[in-house]
Amino acid sequence: MNLGTWLAILSGALYGTLGLFGVYLLQAGLEINEFLFWRFLLSVVVLLPFLNTKQHWNDVISKKGLLTIGISSIFYASATSFYFFAIKYIGSGLAMVLFYCYPIFVVLLDWLYGKNPPSSVILKGLAIVLVGVLFLSDPSNWHLSFEGIGWGLFCAFTFGVYFYSSQRAIKSLSVLSGTFCICLGNFIVFSLLVAYKGAVYLPTTAWVIGNISGLTILATVLPIYLVYVAMRTINSTKASILSVFEPIVTIILGIIFLQEKITIAQYIGVIIILGGVYIVQSCKKAKPVS
């Protein structure tokens, strides 16, 4: 495997910490928009000292930089909202399955807009990975609802658009500047949401501050940065499929820290996903589907 593949996998694994930190912050009394506000505020603050050259700031205020800010503020924030709407109607298990359909939309966008038809190997690997995600969820907790399924598919679509479009937008930016633009766009949106509410939770305990810091560094800045470094050497389709390591890490952390139990089906799901990832990473110049 080349470096880009390893970085995409590592990015997905780091994103898997989001669930653990999110659970702890919800238990501490923060609402979703509140901890997302702190997540991206601190991400911007952490990145600011590294934007220490004129070129970095020229990137941020360039057309591509502003486009990246706009893409993240519209599509990432929309995907986040749609995901929680889906959970409300169909439960977290089915919502997760639908969310991880987003590589399908990345493949379609790259095919239709980028003129890069997927290879048969990529399609096979994607199908296997999605079957694995299906095993990771617990069908007994699914609540079938056309409205909820619709929100879940909207979530997958908008995140797919965000993933593909932001990758194209930051190609002419430094990775650091592009990462900052992504975080800044989200910070703007969630600032407006908490401002609309009129109040925001102020973290004061070491426990809450520690979890917000973990959410910022491990589940935001590093994975965003790493996936865009990865996409300097691999395309967005491959990176999006490899990022499905996230739910595996989420399950492992849930077992270690939240005393959750893993089922036989989830064991099978992990094995299937690893098999699909192996197929995807082995794809080099396979023929596209006709």
BELPEMO-V837159 format. One record per backbone hydrogen bond with DSSP energy under -1.0 kcal/mol. NH is the residue of the N-H (numbers start at 1). CO is the residue of the C=O. If there is no record, write none. Layout:
BEGIN
nh	co
NH	CO
NH	CO
END
This chain:
BEGIN
nh	co
6	2
7	3
8	4
9	5
10	6
11	7
12	8
13	9
14	10
15	11
17	14
18	15
21	17
22	18
23	19
24	20
25	21
26	22
27	23
28	24
29	26
30	25
35	31
36	32
37	33
38	34
39	35
40	36
41	37
42	38
43	39
44	40
45	41
46	42
47	43
48	44
50	47
51	48
52	50
57	53
58	54
59	55
60	56
61	57
66	62
67	63
68	64
69	65
70	66
71	67
72	68
73	69
74	70
75	71
77	72
78	74
79	75
80	76
81	77
82	78
83	79
84	80
85	81
86	82
87	83
88	84
89	85
90	86
91	87
95	91
96	92
97	93
98	94
99	95
100	96
101	98
102	99
104	101
106	102
107	103
108	104
109	105
110	106
111	107
112	108
113	109
114	109
116	110
120	287
123	119
124	120
125	121
126	122
127	123
128	124
129	125
130	126
131	127
132	128
133	129
134	130
135	131
136	132
137	133
141	138
142	139
143	90
149	145
150	146
151	147
152	148
153	149
154	150
155	151
156	152
157	153
158	154
159	155
160	156
161	157
162	158
163	159
164	160
165	161
166	162
167	163
168	164
169	165
170	166
173	170
178	174
179	175
180	176
181	177
182	178
183	179
184	180
185	181
186	182
187	183
188	184
189	185
190	186
191	187
192	188
193	189
194	190
195	191
196	192
197	193
198	194
209	205
210	206
211	207
212	208
213	209
214	210
215	211
216	212
217	213
218	214
219	214
221	216
222	217
224	220
225	221
226	222
227	223
228	224
229	225
230	226
231	227
232	229
233	230
234	230
239	235
240	236
241	237
242	238
243	239
244	241
245	242
246	243
249	245
250	246
251	247
252	248
253	249
254	250
255	251
256	252
257	253
258	254
260	254
267	263
268	264
269	265
270	266
271	267
272	268
273	269
274	270
275	271
276	272
277	273
278	274
279	275
280	276
281	277
282	278
283	280
289	118
END
